[in-house]
Amino acid sequence: MLRKLSIVAFAAALVAAPLPVLAQSKKDSVVMAMALEPPGLDPTNAAAAAIAEVTLYNIYETLTKINEDGTTSPLLAESWTASPDLKTYTFKLRKGVKFHNGEPFNSAAVKFSFERNAVPTSTNKDKSLYQSFESVAAPDAETVVITLKNSEPNLPFLLGQASGSIVEPKSAATNVTQPIGTGPYQLGGWAKGSSITLTKWADYRNAAAVKLSKVTIRFISDPAAQTAALLSGDVDAFPRVSAQRTIAQFKAGPRFTVLVGGSRAKTIVAINHRKKPLDDVRVRRAILAAIDRKAMIDGAVDGFGTPIGSFYVPGALGYVDTTGINPYDPEKAKKLLSEAGVTTPLELSLKLPPPSYARQGGEIVAAQLAKVGIVAKIENVEWAQWLSQVFAGNGPHNFDLTIVSHVEPFDLVKITEPDYYLGYNNEKFNALYKQIVATPDEAGRAKLLGDAQRMLATDAVSAYLYQPQLITITNKKLKGVWKDVPQYENDFSTWAWE
């Protein structure tokens, strides 16, 4: 009888125990979420950071790769050298690489991509960079030589941005919806308004090192819904989540890893200089004097930000603190408006894109401006509307004020562009910027960058608010997700379940 009971118990134990193969298997898929849906999937023809969040280093690759610490390393280029004056760069390309459609990657594809970015009709967000190239030469299939009109010490970094993605010439025209690159993932499907699925490309040159076979990216804009999706386990990772107010809950939970990282982003109240009376520097200074940066940081992002006074952030070469040039001073704001001959109440439009920092921050800005006699009429717009009505280079620039976070690390050059949405056209600043890029030594550039920051602050080009700290929350067993974000990206080739 005892023997019979032992056999039954042993059999029951076998049923209860997981099979060895199952016990050793690891998940090879992940569900990530992000706040905004990209308007398309070609990062070389639109400015939305959400495109890079999906595609950069996943579908498309660049000559160089920007790492978590802001350094650059080889990607499609195996190596590069620069001339002493930093005007000529020679890139040696990786051999044996192909695009998803089977076409070879070579110097001709690089030359095509960069020259396409520079044509007058290009909508590449960094068009001015590619227009600063004197020439792009392809002396052989594995060599690219870029000659610039001015020195550019940051070129390897700049070419690692999404705008520098290398596209396949035959498929470039349809990349918005049918992206073709050299990266480890291909587009598996796009349910508009809901999610994008990426699937591992079996023919990737280093496919064995890529651990995730499938990535589903969901779009969740509402902060409460973001928190709920993480807590329920419906989402495994949420980079740059709007969870400032619930972060303690996640830190206390054993299932989560909470990463609070630095960024090179700049959150601003952008001012349209093309509109009167905003073309008057006294009016712009009045707007800046009416805004309490600390209240904005506390109210819009629950303290996760560092005050800034110019279009530049702490940690960047040559940074100087310019917050004292336009301090919070409501009485000064009223005086400046009076000096400018403005009759209050002054009505201005305030167009707000979907992110919570903009919507929450907009309410705070409107309340602060009201105290000095400026009525900011809030208009909430969808991201596509914001891009077309406010930001697009060809206009119509239909706004007075807007709130947005510029995430690119090196974008001072944008302010020199005559069709930039701010409408700030100052020949003195343009000349100063030309001097910056023509100065190859780092110490000299740092000094000039300080001069540029002080000029932008003095001219009150925008109401510069804060450098955001970005929160990422993941399942504790998911590894390889970045804490710091030198640019907006999600490199899924480094993600894996432990």
Buried (B, 14 or more C-beta within 10 A) or exposed (E): EEEEEEEEEEEEEEEEEEEEEEEEEEBEBBBBBBBBBBBBBBBBBBBBBBBBBBBBBBBBBBBBBBBBEBEBEBBBBEEBEBEEEBBBBBBBBBEEBBBBEEBBBBBEBBBBBBBBBBEEEBBBBBBBBBBBBEEBBBEEBBBBBBBBBBBBBBBBBBBBBBBBBBBBBEBBEEBBEBBBBBBBBBBEEBEEEEBBBBBBBEEBBEEEEBBBBBBBBBBBBEBEEBBBBBBEEEBBBBBBBBBBEBBEBBEEBEEBBBBBBBBBBBBBBBBBBBBEBBBBBBBBBBBBBBBBBEBBBBBBBBEBBBBBBBBBBEBBBBBBEBBEBBEBBBEBBBBBBBEBEBEEEBEBBBBBBBBBBBBBBBBBBBEBBEEBBBEBEBBBBEBEBBBBBBBBBEEEBBBBBBBBBBBBBBBBBBBBBEEBBBBBBBEEBBEBBEBBBBBBEEEBBBBBBBBBBBBBBBBBBBBBBBBBBBBBBBBEEBBBBBBBBBBBBBBBBBBBBE
